[in-house]
Amino acid sequence: MGIYIYMLRCADNSYYVGSATGDDLRPRIEQHNAGTFPGYTYNRRPVVLVWSEYFDRVTDGIAAERQIKGWGRAKKEALIKSDWKTVSRLARRRGGAPRARSVADDPSPSS
């Protein structure tokens, strides 16, 4: 049995990233909307599923979930749109801007 990693858009327009084992993600989304478990989405209902991916290996899914949870809003929205060019660009711009090169970064010997 594998795992689904999913992203919900909440009523306050925030995103929630979660995981669910099993073959059908619908019951888990219904639980979020019913308020079955107190947590992030409880006071942000209703929620809408905007993205999901199934992983055969649970460990791969958990790693992806942790990674996506660390992403900013723009990168999550690019993932939702399957805009891989933007996902890649944002991955290179951690912190919002490219890192400035310093003299210490230059491996060439000084003259």
C-alpha positions, 0 to 999 in steps of 0.5 A: 500500500502506498501513500497520497500526498495532497494539497488543500486550498482552505476557505481563508485561501491558505494551503494545507499539505497532508498525506493519507494511506490507502487507495482512495483520497476522497474519505480523507478530504471528507474528514477534513471538511467534516471537521473530524480531527481538530487541526489546521483545517478545522477552522478553515473549512470548507477545503478543496483538493487542488493537487495530489500525487500517489507514491508507491513507497511511503518513505518517498511520499513522506519525504515529498510531503516534508519538502512541499510543506517547506515551500512558499506560496508561489512555488506551491501554486506553480506545483498546482498548475504543473508549471515545472519551469517556475517550480525549478526557478523558485527552487534556485531562488531560495530566500527570494533572491539569488545569493550574491557572489563574494570574493571568498566564492571565487576559486581563482588565485588573486593576482 
